[in-house]
Amino acid sequence: MVQELGETREPMAADAIKYIEDFVSKMKHEKKPFYVVYCARENQLIPGQIRQTVKAYREKPPALLGVLVWYVDNSLGIMEFKPELSAPWDIPTNPLLLSDRSEDQFVRIMERGKQVLTA
């Protein structure tokens, strides 16, 4: 049986987003802004199973390879993905979801992605 491109990635991405949204929903009582850091990796105890981890941090985290980061401010109703702190440069993205507005582009991340692809 041949696996199609995105067959696994799309449901895993949807599951990750729901996991993060549920976490943020449980943090609605937080008055101070915070960052949500998400990562996933294979469960060492159960091979083939993915273990997801999400944590909240008051301080802005550094950019780390293999994590996704959101900024949350419940008092302002903000939950904003922070691509400049997230570093999954090798994850393909649907071009229809990309913006061509200059204010949505992060040159530093694009340059790092080029370095990874040409390495």
N, C-alpha and C positions, 0 to 999 in steps of 0.2 A: 504494500500500500504506500503510495507516494504522498508525502506531505506537501501541501500547498504553502506558498509564501504567505506568512501572516496567520496561518491557521492556528498556531499556538500563541503567537505574540499578541494578537488582538484580544482574545479572552483573558490572557494574563494581565494585559494592560488595563482592561476594564475592571478586573478583580482588584488590581492595585489601587486604582482610583477610588473604588468603593471603600476599600480598607482605609484609605487616607481620609476620605470624607466622613466615614463613621468615627474615626479618631477625632477629627476636628469638631464634629458634632458633640462628642462627649466632653470636649474642652470649652463649650460655649460659656461656661461660668467664668472663664479667665478674662479679667479686665485688661491686663497688660498684654501688649503685643508679644508674639512668640514666633519661632520658626519651627516648622515640621520637617524632619529629616526621615526619608524612607529608603530602605535598602532591602534587597531580597537575595537569597543565596540558597544553594542546595542544603537541605537538612542533613547534617552529618550522621544522625541516628537512623534516618529513613531515606536511603538513597532513592533519587528520582522525585522526591517531594521538595517543593520550594517552601522555604521559611521566610516569612515577611516580618520586618521589624520597622516600627515607626516610633519616633520619640520627639518630644517637644523641648526646645531650647530657648532660653531668654536672649542669649547672645547670638549674634549673627555667626553662623558656622563658616568655616573655610570651605572653599570648593574642594570636593573630594571625588575621586573617580568611583563610579558605580553607585552614586546616591542621587536622589531627587529631593529638591528642597522647595518648600512653600513658606511664604510669609503670611501670618494670620493676625488680624487686629479685629477682634470681635466688636469692640466699641464702634468701629467704623464700617463693620460688615465686609471686611476685606479678607479674601483668601486668594493669594496671588502666587502663581508658580514663578520661581526664581531661576531662570535658565543660566544665569551667570554663576550660580552656586552649584548647579547640577551638572554632572559630568558623565552622561552616558553617550559619548560622541559617536559610538558605533551603532546606535539604534536608528534604523531607517524611519523616516517620517513621510506620511502621505503629503505630496506636494500641494494638494488642495487645501490642506490645513495651515499652510505656511503663509505668512504675511510678507508683502513686498514694501511695507511702510518702513522707512528708515528708523523711526523711533522704536520699532519692534526688533531690531537687529542688534546683536551683541558681537561686535567685531572680534573681541578677545576670544570668544567661544568659537567663532567661525575659523579663526586662525589656528586655534588649537586642534580643531577637527581636521583641518588640512594637514597639519603636522602628523596627526595619527594616521591618516589615510596614506600619506606618502612615506611613512617610516618603513 
